[in-house]
Amino acid sequence: MLLFPGLGKDTSTCEAHAKSTNIGAALIGPEILGLQAGGTFLTYLYGEQFEDDRYGFFVVRAFGDLKDEYRRFAIGLEGT
């Protein structure tokens, strides 16, 4: 999110925040014993509390799984 002070007034300053930035990936791997391998990773670039000004990685989801049409085996952090 970019905030421009004065909303159009002649100023030379600009402020940028990473509070609403996230990075994620969905992965698909090879078939293992008839099950499709895959996984998901999602992180936010701010702390666990949105109002706090301590920036960092807050991992929301990070897991791997093996699945087919009827079964799914997963390990990791699925989040809510």
Secondary structure, 3 states (H helix, E strand, C coil): CEECCCCCCCCCCCEECCCCCEEEEEEEEEEECCEEEEEEEEEECCCCCCCCCCCCCEEEEEEEEEECCCCEEEEEECCC
